[in-house]
Amino acid sequence: MWVAKFKITHDDWILPKTLKYDVSATGIPVNAYEKNGKKLHSGMVFLHGKKEDKEKFIESLKHDKFIKDIDVKGNQVYVLIEGEDAITHAFDASLFFTQPVLLKKGYEYWELGSWNRESLIKFYNKVKKIASIEILRIKQEMPSVFIQHTIPKLTNKQRFAVELAIEKGYYEYPRKISVQELAKISKSPRSTFQEHLRKAESKLMKILLQSQN
């Protein structure tokens, strides 16, 4: 298995704000689509930094003309952005994330895995045409995939809750299902299901943070 880490900077909705407000974030691309002739894509990130800096960061998103919708829950931020997500167009099915994307001080840090080195080089060459990109490392190793670290730490009920939420589109933007509907499917009281889901989300977020240390 080959693993590469890339340092990327380009013009997008979040990188300038990580510099201006001294906030970093971790996340992965969510989706991209076209509606009424307009290109749209969704982003989901967890914010890291001082409370007042994160509040200023979130407030700035509400005044960004390219951000068409926003949903905030604690440090978790979902956004709907008008425009093309150029970097993800370089991503193909032979690649996978070994860590969440880190966005910090105007740069994105992508760590990707692949069965072959050529796919990683192909990604680099595609991105190089549209952004500034640097290969920080590329080598053969067994990737420490962040999801694999997380799943064993979830209880069966927590795992069921988060897997059901993913399957039914709860984490898509806009959401395709509510917590109430998920609870009904699971045949659990809403409060019980929500507690399992929130605990699972909390554990997942801690793993995201630990993966950057």
TAJO-V437393 format. One record per residue. N is the residue number from 1. PHI is phi in radians with two decimals (* if undefined). PSI is psi in whole degrees, 0 to 359 (* if undefined). Layout:
N&PHI&PSI  N&PHI&PSI
This chain:
1&*&139  2&-1.88&140  3&-2.28&135  4&-2.32&147  5&-2.08&129  6&-2.07&145  7&-1.95&119  8&-2.23&141  9&-2.37&140  10&-2.84&175  11&-1.48&112  12&-2.59&189  13&-1.36&340  14&-2.05&325  15&-1.02&314  16&-1.05&329  17&-1.27&331  18&-1.15&330  19&-1.35&312  20&-1.12&321  21&-1.89&5  22&0.93&48  23&-2.14&138  24&-1.94&167  25&-2.62&155  26&-2.26&145  27&3.09&184  28&-2.42&155  29&-1.03&145  30&-1.76&295  31&-2.80&170  32&-2.56&141  33&-2.79&175  34&-2.14&135  35&-2.47&128  36&0.91&39  37&1.38&2  38&-1.92&138  39&-1.51&132  40&-2.31&152  41&-2.59&154  42&-1.91&149  43&-2.30&148  44&-2.36&125  45&-2.39&155  46&-1.82&128  47&-1.57&144  48&-2.30&133  49&2.62&188  50&-1.21&148  51&-0.97&314  52&-1.17&327  53&-1.22&320  54&-1.15&323  55&-1.12&318  56&-1.14&320  57&-1.04&310  58&-1.10&319  59&-1.09&323  60&-1.15&329  61&-1.11&326  62&-1.20&343  63&-1.91&7  64&-1.46&120  65&-1.15&340  66&-1.54&348  67&-1.64&114  68&-1.61&340  69&-2.76&154  70&-2.60&141  71&-2.37&123  72&-2.10&133  73&-2.41&98  74&1.15&237  75&-1.59&0  76&-1.66&127  77&-2.22&126  78&-1.87&137  79&-2.37&149  80&-1.94&119  81&-1.98&134  82&-1.47&128  83&2.23&172  84&-1.59&137  85&-1.53&92  86&-1.10&320  87&-1.15&319  88&-1.17&341  89&-1.18&339  90&-1.49&352  91&-1.51&130  92&-2.17&177  93&-1.19&346  94&-1.47&356  95&-1.88&154  96&-2.58&156  97&-1.37&132  98&-1.75&344  99&-2.56&157  100&-1.10&155  101&-1.23&131  102&-1.74&129  103&-2.02&115  104&-2.68&131  105&0.86&43  106&1.48&7  107&-2.25&153  108&-1.88&138  109&-2.04&110  110&-1.82&128  111&-2.03&115  112&-2.15&150  113&-2.08&158  114&-2.82&158  115&-1.29&342  116&-2.39&146  117&-1.12&326  118&-1.06&324  119&-1.14&323  120&-1.21&320  121&-1.18&323  122&-1.09&318  123&-1.04&313  124&-1.01&313  125&-1.16&324  126&-1.18&314  127&-1.16&326  128&-1.02&335  129&-1.34&342  130&-2.20&353  131&-2.70&171  132&-1.55&123  133&-2.40&142  134&-2.30&136  135&-1.50&114  136&-1.43&326  137&-2.88&154  138&-2.67&121  139&-2.81&166  140&-1.46&126  141&-2.88&167  142&-1.49&113  143&-1.17&143  144&-1.68&81  145&-1.18&128  146&-1.11&326  147&-1.12&324  148&-1.13&329  149&-1.24&330  150&-1.44&314  151&-0.96&316  152&-1.09&340  153&-1.49&355  154&-1.59&143  155&-1.26&167  156&-1.02&319  157&-1.23&323  158&-1.17&317  159&-1.10&316  160&-1.04&316  161&-1.08&313  162&-1.27&324  163&-1.17&321  164&-1.13&318  165&-1.07&318  166&-1.15&313  167&-1.03&321  168&-1.60&2  169&1.52&20  170&-1.12&328  171&-1.66&4  172&-1.40&164  173&-2.23&119  174&-1.26&159  175&-1.09&141  176&-1.65&352  177&-2.71&152  178&-1.73&167  179&-1.07&321  180&-1.03&316  181&-1.20&322  182&-1.11&318  183&-1.08&321  184&-1.12&317  185&-1.08&320  186&-1.41&355  187&1.04&41  188&-2.17&154  189&-1.04&147  190&-0.97&315  191&-1.12&323  192&-1.19&312  193&-1.08&316  194&-1.08&323  195&-1.12&316  196&-1.10&318  197&-1.15&316  198&-1.14&322  199&-1.15&320  200&-1.11&316  201&-1.08&321  202&-1.10&318  203&-1.16&320  204&-1.08&318  205&-1.14&321  206&-1.10&323  207&-1.15&320  208&-1.02&318  209&-1.19&315  210&-1.13&329  211&-1.16&342  212&-1.69&356  213&-1.46&*
